[in-house]
Amino acid sequence: MTATHERHGHFIDNQTVPSQAGARLPVTDPSRGTECAQIARGTSADIDRAIGSARAAFQGRWGGLAAMERGRVLQRWSQAVLAHQEELAQIEAMDTGKPISQARADAVALARYFEFYAGAADKLHGQTIPYQSGYTVMTLREPHGVTGHIIPWNYPMQIFGRSVGAALAAGNACVVKPAEDACLSLLRVAALGAAAGLPAGALNIVTGLGAEAGQALAEHPGIDHLSFTGSPETGRRVAVAGAAHHCPVTLELGGKSPQIVFADADIDAALPALVSGIIQNAGQTCSAGSRVLIERPLYEPLMERLSIAFGALRAGPASLDLELGPLVNRKQQQRVWDFLSDAQASDIVMAAQGEIVDEAPADGFYQAPVLLRDVPASHRLWREEIFGPVLAARAFDDEDEAVALANGTDFGLVAGVWTRDGSRQFRLAHRLQAGQVFINNYGAGGGVELPFGGVKHSGHGREKGFEALYGFSRLKTVAIRHG
């Protein structure tokens, strides 16, 4: 793999540069639990340098580029990602542990984000507003300036694409702090962007720890807009840091998403979505369908089929391309173990469990997928995000109870509904507290075009689709009195 055992620097001003302090961090391959590379350990000094580079680009070559030309750069970048799909997938699989086929899909999704925002760059329009006689009033959409992006480790390429792609299309210059656990693919993607024509400073990446480089980015007065994806706890700290210098913040903070299955559902269609919704990326997905609510007449028959499906699932190294890879690190593995210990202590029944294959290295961070039944609505397994391949199931008796159970957490990111009743489909779409509701499907294949974000503790603001361009721009009203 390209990134194996390499020593990587920051990407600033279209150059690879070391940390000014000279410090480095190890990168661990989750499949093996061994070091596979090293990255620069960024500090506030590196963040200062990156923001200075971005400001110069915004005030210079990048900021002065026509929207049509920005779109052409993004389109060339999209084609470069596709041309290097296998290389990027190998890096991503090693860095995150996800099966290689999922890493390939992530590279394709990244290219699609760039393609989508390439086409949208010159279509971010203002409006004219009818007003009093003698006036012409218009609105303009303008970039914020320098935007900061804090990217998590579960989907580095995809979240980079939906965040940075939109920000660049709107005309901003970007400073990115990726997760120290998984940033190698983004450094390679940045180099491809420079080769595709991104001017120096339009994109800068500073690697390092969240408490050091990430905090410095969030607190920096030179940042005009912040985008953060991660935990609610860290999200609150990012929001507070941004508020100190009146910086707008977009937050995507995870979920505890329900899939609601009514007795009239097409079970053959629902079953694979119920399984894939929780095992994709080993359950380390903000929008994972981590709870399944089943109407009581269907509960035992569906649980039997789910148990069979879970029992056949396998976790193993990324290279084997099984249903699941490892968790990203030892800390995340321990977190999942703690939740499962709680389940055992609370006498919650494990209905089924997959397997970790014999070929999995003993030091890898593996967790077999688990199906739990009859989970109490008051239990933390029902209410809190586990971020692992653990599906909590329980029965409900009527529509009102299903809605109450589904909405009965602090989160509100995604929900799924499985029913043939058309009226019920519309009722549930309105009643569920979630940023996305999927009817008789779950996730819509990623949906680059579909606005994504949450309510309640799942955050605020929207990414993906055209809606993201509004978040990465600001509205200016111009009123001209001409008599």
Secondary structure by P-SEA (a helix, b strand, c coil): cccccbbbbbbccccccccccbbbbbbbccccccccbbbbbccaaaaaaaaaaaaaaaacccccccaaaaaaaaaaaaaaaaaaaaaaaaaaaaaccccaaaaaaaaaaaaaaaaaaaaacccbbbbbbbcccccccbbbbbbccbbbbbbccccaaaaaaaaaaaaaaacccbbbbccccccaaaaaaaaaaaaaccccccbbbbbcccccaaaaaaacccccbbbbbccaaaaaaaaaaaaccbbbbbbbbbbbbbbbbccccaaaaaaaaaaaacccccccccccccbbbbcccaaaaaaaaaaaaaaacccccccccccccccccaaaaaaaaaaaaaaaaaccccccccccccccccccccccbbbbcccccccccccccccccbbbbbccccaaaaaaaaaccccccbbbbbcccaaaaaaaaacccccccccccccccccccccccccccccccccccaaaaaaabbbbbbbbbcc
